[in-house]
Amino acid sequence: MDQETRLPLLTLDEAHDVIDVLAHTEAREGEWGEQVQRLLCELAARVPSRDVSGW
């Protein structure tokens, strides 16, 4: 199967939700804080920003 026919693993809205959850989790500074911060940064760098023009 070539890449053009593959479905995305997450929708853009779902990706933004995951980033929000990670940001909230990271803010609580638990045992996983460093790993959550790394993952949050990696995802945020790859996911386009939210369209906030309607806010």
C-alpha angles and dihedrals in degrees: 000000000000122000095253092065097046120106119232115260091225135017117239090253091051091050090052090050091052090050090050092051092048091049090051092047093047091051089060090061100216131161089288096049098114094047092045090051091051093049092045091054093047093051095042090054092055103038118079116242120266118265102245096170091108095053 
